[in-house]
Amino acid sequence: MPHDTPLISTIVMGLVLAFIFGAIANRFKLPPLVGYLIAGVLAGPHTPGFVADQGLAPELAEIGVILLMFGVGLHFSLKDLLSVRGIAVPGAIVQIGFATLLGWGLGALMGWPLGGSLVFGLALSVASTVVLLKALQERRLIETERGKIAVGWLIVEDLAMVLALVLIPAAASISGDSHGAVEPLSAGLNRLFGLDMGITGIIAMTLFKVAAFVGLMLVVGRRVIPWILHRIAHTGSRELFRLGVLAIALGVAFGAAKLFGVSLALGAFFAGMILAESELSHRAAQESLPLRDAFAVLFFVSVGMLFDPNILIENPLPLLATVFIIVIGKSAAAFFIVLAFRKPMSTALIISASLAQIGEFSFILAALGVELGLLPSEGRDLILGGAIISIILNPLVFLGCDWLRKRLDGKRPSEVPEVVEPAAQAEQPSASEAQPAAAEPPVAASDDEEERTVTLTGHAILIGYGRVGSIVGENLKSSGTPFVVIEDAEKRIAELKQAGIETIYGNAASAKTLGYANIAEARSLVIAIPNTFEACSAAEQARAINPSILIVARAHSDAEIDVLKQYGADTVIMGEREIALGMVDRLAQVHHDRPHYEDAERPDIMTEPSEPAPAKE
């Protein structure tokens, strides 16, 4: 076996350094993305020590881009966008235009050409999907009006950048200073017929090919891709299903680039968007997540490799100006745009804080601009430096906006109304005297949802509302047991709220999320999620906060039972064992004349007056 293995060393050292510095960033309450970028800087040619292969890193990054955009497409929701289109679409377009003008102005001051300045401005105008969603999730804002506006705004920005990735190479192909390839179809027409297409013709030809690709995906891909996945799912092979998902993502992206001349990113985005309409989209997202995460990490590491830290010393003023445009300039634009649409001050502050950073698309645009010869390498360094600094500052920006909002509103957290969920009150029809008070709080609730804590006491907390959790939840509801659900799937949350079930959006492994569920006053905790790692963390956090709480969890093996009990679970139910016991019971009904109950007639243990959990164990 050869000892010179640049591919293996690049992947191994990239992942190891990313893990180390990602963990350090997480320890300091920063997005792990910051650690990945720093790991790339250390693995790059501008710092001493290990230097990754500079030829392989961009190709690994390209796979990361494909899978990142595939993930964006999987989570693309046209319904959510349409619900806030009145503000998200015009607001995002105006904000992109304003930030692009600021970036163009800075580039012009530094003597860059028009194309490079515009690419620089576009790169500064779009926020990071990863950072924004993480910030909204931590503050339980995804399901609020503010959260939906921010996500819709982000979708419009992403779509605008996808269009930019198509148009920039087409525009660059007629530039004398560009090193990019000329648009092939236009070049062929020029050779055959002597037709000079010009920039308008080249852009029109590019848009025609994109339209052809989009039409093919909507007409053919929309039927073929889900059909393929369903056929693979029916084989029962998880390995083949996972491979099929990845083959679709990478195959569509590669085919789009080779056959239609569109970017790999656009092809992957449409593959994900088409797949999102399938009933198997959630499973496809889960199966592809590990590889998407791994290559996304390599993407950020490879981006960090390109950053030259010397710019911090050689060009501090341009870097400060870049950070100012990102954190202050475009955020201020978003703030005033939201206010112009007569939205509350709190909404304007959250939107502006959410957009006060840049990320994935900025890196892609910077790499494309340098590759085409439009953007000088100094511009790429400014973009990378601005991204790292703005991402580090983003949590502080949110804290500043929270403080400013409370000062402007004249509110303290304790003054936020406690009765905030009309759906929760619908579960208690006997409390008729509470109806007058329920008429006004919803407005305040949507504004300050991230500060609320469940006011229930002696209640049950149910983590996860899938196949297992929904059965437990129906039992709790039918027995009149007060409970709250912790869930991180947006579609399920909407269904739960519509059904009148109080729900908290977030990761149950977080003590903060458990605190919102009032874990200190809860009587029991049911962990219905299949992920043992998160289940152990949730059990450990819950036991530390409330030592007397009853914790019931699920497992798939004897080893998982032992681990969950070590982390604080009182009762652990192994699904396979319960299935076997159910089968044995049914056989006994046939062979030993035991009574048989249909599912609808089976005794409901939650309706018994005695405590069911200890008896169950």
Solvent accessible surface area in square Angstrom, and as a share of the most:
residue,aa,sasa,rsa
1,M,190,0.85
2,P,97,0.61
3,H,185,0.83
4,D,121,0.63
5,T,37,0.21
6,P,54,0.34
7,L,83,0.41
8,I,85,0.43
9,S,39,0.25
10,T,3,0.02
11,I,49,0.25
12,V,73,0.42
13,M,61,0.27
14,G,1,0.01
15,L,66,0.33
16,V,67,0.38
17,L,28,0.14
18,A,1,0.01
19,F,150,0.63
20,I,78,0.39
21,F,49,0.20
22,G,6,0.05
23,A,52,0.40
24,I,80,0.40
25,A,7,0.05
26,N,87,0.45
27,R,178,0.65
28,F,142,0.59
29,K,168,0.71
30,L,41,0.21
31,P,12,0.08
32,P,36,0.23
33,L,4,0.02
34,V,2,0.01
35,G,1,0.01
36,Y,46,0.17
37,L,1,0.01
38,I,65,0.33
39,A,0,0.00
40,G,0,0.00
41,V,17,0.10
42,L,67,0.33
43,A,0,0.00
44,G,1,0.01
45,P,68,0.43
46,H,83,0.37
47,T,23,0.13
48,P,129,0.81
49,G,64,0.62
50,F,68,0.28
51,V,73,0.42
52,A,3,0.02
53,D,50,0.26
54,Q,73,0.33
55,G,51,0.49
56,L,47,0.23
57,A,5,0.04
58,P,71,0.45
59,E,115,0.52
60,L,15,0.07
61,A,12,0.09
62,E,72,0.32
63,I,58,0.29
64,G,0,0.00
65,V,11,0.06
66,I,13,0.06
67,L,1,0.00
68,L,30,0.15
69,M,5,0.02
70,F,0,0.00
71,G,5,0.05
72,V,30,0.17
73,G,0,0.00
74,L,15,0.08
75,H,125,0.56
76,F,29,0.12
77,S,34,0.22
78,L,103,0.51
79,K,166,0.71
80,D,45,0.23
81,L,14,0.07
82,L,82,0.41
83,S,77,0.50
84,V,17,0.09
85,R,137,0.50
86,G,54,0.52
87,I,9,0.05
88,A,0,0.00
89,V,53,0.30
90,P,48,0.30
91,G,0,0.00
92,A,0,0.00
93,I,101,0.51
94,V,84,0.48
95,Q,0,0.00
96,I,17,0.08
97,G,32,0.31
98,F,88,0.37
99,A,0,0.00
100,T,17,0.10
101,L,111,0.55
102,L,59,0.30
103,G,0,0.00
104,W,99,0.35
105,G,24,0.23
106,L,22,0.11
107,G,0,0.00
108,A,49,0.38
109,L,154,0.76
110,M,52,0.23
111,G,64,0.61
112,W,27,0.10
113,P,74,0.47
114,L,114,0.57
115,G,26,0.25
116,G,0,0.00
117,S,0,0.00
118,L,72,0.36
119,V,5,0.03
120,F,0,0.00
121,G,0,0.00
122,L,36,0.18
123,A,0,0.00
124,L,0,0.00
125,S,0,0.00
126,V,0,0.00
127,A,2,0.02
128,S,0,0.00
129,T,21,0.12
130,V,61,0.35
131,V,5,0.03
132,L,1,0.00
133,L,51,0.25
134,K,68,0.29
135,A,9,0.07
136,L,0,0.00
137,Q,75,0.33
138,E,86,0.38
139,R,34,0.12
140,R,12,0.05
141,L,0,0.00
142,I,6,0.03
143,E,35,0.16
144,T,4,0.03
145,E,78,0.35
146,R,2,0.01
147,G,0,0.00
148,K,75,0.32
149,I,1,0.01
150,A,0,0.00
151,V,30,0.17
152,G,0,0.00
153,W,0,0.00
154,L,5,0.02
155,I,17,0.09
156,V,13,0.08
157,E,0,0.00
158,D,5,0.02
159,L,63,0.31
160,A,34,0.26
161,M,1,0.00
162,V,8,0.05
163,L,87,0.43
164,A,12,0.10
165,L,7,0.03
166,V,7,0.04
167,L,46,0.23
168,I,18,0.09
169,P,44,0.28
170,A,5,0.04
171,A,37,0.28
172,A,2,0.01
173,S,13,0.09
174,I,77,0.39
175,S,42,0.27
176,G,86,0.82
177,D,105,0.54
178,S,19,0.12
179,H,149,0.67
180,G,18,0.18
181,A,92,0.71
182,V,81,0.47
183,E,14,0.06
184,P,92,0.58
185,L,75,0.37
186,S,5,0.03
187,A,21,0.16
188,G,16,0.15
189,L,44,0.22
190,N,74,0.38
191,R,187,0.68
192,L,138,0.69
193,F,137,0.57
194,G,58,0.56
195,L,93,0.46
196,D,129,0.67
197,M,51,0.23
198,G,30,0.29
199,I,79,0.40
200,T,105,0.61
201,G,14,0.13
202,I,9,0.05
203,I,46,0.23
204,A,55,0.42
205,M,31,0.14
206,T,11,0.06
207,L,73,0.37
208,F,131,0.54
209,K,27,0.11
210,V,18,0.11
211,A,62,0.48
212,A,42,0.32
213,F,5,0.02
214,V,33,0.19
215,G,30,0.29
216,L,82,0.41
217,M,12,0.05
218,L,67,0.33
219,V,93,0.53
220,V,69,0.40
221,G,7,0.07
222,R,110,0.40
223,R,160,0.58
224,V,65,0.37
225,I,10,0.05
226,P,22,0.14
227,W,155,0.55
228,I,60,0.31
229,L,0,0.00
230,H,56,0.25
231,R,146,0.53
232,I,32,0.16
233,A,20,0.15
234,H,142,0.63
235,T,84,0.49
236,G,65,0.62
237,S,35,0.23
238,R,149,0.54
239,E,127,0.57
240,L,92,0.46
241,F,0,0.00
242,R,85,0.31
243,L,108,0.54
244,G,10,0.09
245,V,0,0.00
246,L,21,0.10
247,A,59,0.45
248,I,17,0.09
249,A,0,0.00
250,L,62,0.31
251,G,42,0.40
252,V,29,0.17
253,A,0,0.00
254,F,122,0.51
255,G,22,0.21
256,A,2,0.02
257,A,29,0.22
258,K,140,0.59
259,L,143,0.71
260,F,39,0.16
261,G,49,0.47
262,V,8,0.05
263,S,31,0.20
264,L,40,0.20
265,A,4,0.03
266,L,5,0.02
267,G,0,0.00
268,A,0,0.00
269,F,3,0.01
270,F,22,0.09
271,A,0,0.00
272,G,0,0.00
273,M,34,0.15
274,I,1,0.01
275,L,0,0.00
276,A,21,0.17
277,E,100,0.45
278,S,10,0.06
279,E,158,0.71
280,L,30,0.15
281,S,16,0.11
282,H,97,0.43
283,R,77,0.28
284,A,0,0.00
285,A,15,0.12
286,Q,107,0.47
287,E,13,0.06
288,S,0,0.00
289,L,81,0.40
290,P,90,0.57
291,L,65,0.32
292,R,24,0.09
293,D,73,0.38
294,A,36,0.28
295,F,36,0.15
296,A,12,0.09
297,V,24,0.14
298,L,11,0.05
299,F,7,0.03
300,F,7,0.03
301,V,1,0.01
302,S,10,0.06
303,V,9,0.05
304,G,1,0.01
305,M,5,0.02
306,L,56,0.28
307,F,12,0.05
308,D,30,0.16
309,P,34,0.21
310,N,71,0.36
311,I,7,0.03
312,L,86,0.43
313,I,146,0.74
314,E,122,0.55
315,N,43,0.22
316,P,60,0.38
317,L,133,0.66
318,P,27,0.17
319,L,8,0.04
320,L,113,0.56
321,A,34,0.26
322,T,0,0.00
323,V,15,0.09
324,F,122,0.51
325,I,11,0.06
326,I,0,0.00
327,V,18,0.10
328,I,88,0.45
329,G,9,0.09
330,K,0,0.00
331,S,11,0.07
332,A,40,0.31
333,A,14,0.11
334,A,0,0.00
335,F,35,0.15
336,F,130,0.54
337,I,22,0.11
338,V,0,0.00
339,L,57,0.28
340,A,80,0.62
341,F,80,0.33
342,R,224,0.82
343,K,56,0.24
344,P,59,0.37
345,M,66,0.29
346,S,5,0.03
347,T,2,0.01
348,A,0,0.00
349,L,8,0.04
350,I,3,0.02
351,I,0,0.00
352,S,9,0.06
353,A,0,0.00
354,S,0,0.00
355,L,1,0.00
356,A,0,0.00
357,Q,0,0.00
358,I,0,0.00
359,G,0,0.00
360,E,13,0.06
361,F,7,0.03
362,S,0,0.00
363,F,6,0.02
364,I,21,0.10
365,L,0,0.00
366,A,1,0.01
367,A,47,0.37
368,L,29,0.14
369,G,0,0.00
370,V,42,0.24
371,E,125,0.56
372,L,12,0.06
373,G,26,0.25
374,L,22,0.11
375,L,6,0.03
376,P,44,0.28
377,S,61,0.39
378,E,56,0.25
379,G,0,0.00
380,R,41,0.15
381,D,15,0.08
382,L,0,0.00
383,I,0,0.00
384,L,4,0.02
385,G,2,0.02
386,G,0,0.00
387,A,0,0.00
388,I,20,0.10
389,I,52,0.26
390,S,0,0.00
391,I,0,0.00
392,I,59,0.30
393,L,59,0.30
394,N,3,0.02
395,P,36,0.23
396,L,111,0.55
397,V,32,0.19
398,F,1,0.00
399,L,110,0.55
400,G,36,0.35
401,C,18,0.11
402,D,27,0.14
403,W,148,0.52
404,L,69,0.34
405,R,7,0.03
406,K,61,0.26
407,R,159,0.58
408,L,95,0.47
409,D,62,0.32
410,G,61,0.59
411,K,76,0.32
412,R,149,0.54
413,P,76,0.48
414,S,95,0.61
415,E,82,0.37
416,V,14,0.08
417,P,47,0.30
418,E,130,0.58
419,V,66,0.38
420,V,12,0.07
421,E,27,0.12
422,P,70,0.44
423,A,21,0.17
424,A,20,0.15
425,Q,33,0.15
426,A,73,0.57
427,E,65,0.29
428,Q,93,0.41
429,P,109,0.69
430,S,103,0.66
431,A,25,0.19
432,S,74,0.47
433,E,139,0.62
434,A,37,0.28
435,Q,93,0.41
436,P,103,0.65
437,A,62,0.48
438,A,19,0.15
439,A,81,0.63
440,E,143,0.64
441,P,20,0.13
442,P,49,0.31
443,V,114,0.65
444,A,21,0.16
445,A,9,0.07
446,S,38,0.25
447,D,31,0.16
448,D,4,0.02
449,E,19,0.09
450,E,14,0.06
451,E,48,0.22
452,R,22,0.08
453,T,67,0.39
454,V,9,0.05
455,T,81,0.47
456,L,41,0.20
457,T,87,0.51
458,G,39,0.37
459,H,1,0.01
460,A,3,0.02
461,I,0,0.00
462,L,0,0.00
463,I,3,0.02
464,G,7,0.07
465,Y,28,0.11
466,G,21,0.20
467,R,213,0.78
468,V,56,0.32
469,G,0,0.00
470,S,33,0.22
471,I,115,0.58
472,V,41,0.24
473,G,0,0.00
474,E,101,0.45
475,N,39,0.20
476,L,6,0.03
477,K,81,0.34
478,S,80,0.51
479,S,36,0.23
480,G,63,0.60
481,T,41,0.24
482,P,59,0.37
483,F,5,0.02
484,V,0,0.00
485,V,0,0.00
486,I,2,0.01
487,E,8,0.03
488,D,89,0.46
489,A,21,0.16
490,E,74,0.33
491,K,158,0.67
492,R,81,0.30
493,I,1,0.00
494,A,53,0.41
495,E,112,0.50
496,L,4,0.02
497,K,53,0.22
498,Q,164,0.73
499,A,54,0.42
500,G,7,0.07
501,I,4,0.02
502,E,24,0.11
503,T,8,0.05
504,I,1,0.01
505,Y,17,0.07
506,G,9,0.09
507,N,76,0.39
508,A,6,0.04
509,A,20,0.16
510,S,42,0.27
511,A,42,0.33
512,K,116,0.49
513,T,12,0.07
514,L,0,0.00
515,G,31,0.30
516,Y,25,0.10
517,A,0,0.00
518,N,23,0.12
519,I,2,0.01
520,A,58,0.45
521,E,92,0.41
522,A,7,0.05
523,R,153,0.56
524,S,22,0.14
525,L,0,0.00
526,V,25,0.14
527,I,2,0.01
528,A,7,0.05
529,I,30,0.15
530,P,82,0.51
531,N,69,0.36
532,T,34,0.20
533,F,167,0.70
534,E,52,0.23
535,A,2,0.01
536,C,9,0.05
537,S,28,0.18
538,A,0,0.00
539,A,0,0.00
540,E,91,0.41
541,Q,61,0.27
542,A,0,0.00
543,R,57,0.21
544,A,82,0.63
545,I,68,0.35
546,N,12,0.06
547,P,99,0.62
548,S,105,0.68
549,I,3,0.02
550,L,44,0.22
551,I,0,0.00
552,V,31,0.18
553,A,4,0.03
554,R,50,0.18
555,A,2,0.02
556,H,77,0.34
557,S,42,0.27
558,D,84,0.44
559,A,68,0.53
560,E,42,0.19
561,I,18,0.09
562,D,81,0.42
563,V,55,0.32
564,L,0,0.00
565,K,97,0.41
566,Q,145,0.64
567,Y,90,0.34
568,G,15,0.14
569,A,7,0.06
570,D,52,0.27
571,T,6,0.04
572,V,15,0.09
573,I,45,0.23
574,M,28,0.12
575,G,30,0.28
576,E,89,0.40
577,R,111,0.41
578,E,69,0.31
579,I,104,0.53
580,A,49,0.38
581,L,100,0.50
582,G,42,0.40
583,M,121,0.54
584,V,90,0.52
585,D,53,0.28
586,R,109,0.40
587,L,102,0.51
588,A,8,0.06
589,Q,19,0.08
590,V,97,0.56
591,H,127,0.57
592,H,134,0.60
593,D,129,0.67
594,R,134,0.49
595,P,99,0.62
596,H,76,0.34
597,Y,90,0.34
598,E,99,0.45
599,D,122,0.63
600,A,105,0.81
601,E,115,0.52
602,R,122,0.44
603,P,82,0.52
604,D,46,0.24
605,I,89,0.45
606,M,48,0.22
607,T,79,0.46
608,E,95,0.43
609,P,138,0.87
610,S,73,0.47
611,E,88,0.40
612,P,40,0.25
613,A,18,0.14
614,P,86,0.54
615,A,91,0.70
616,K,112,0.47
617,E,125,0.56
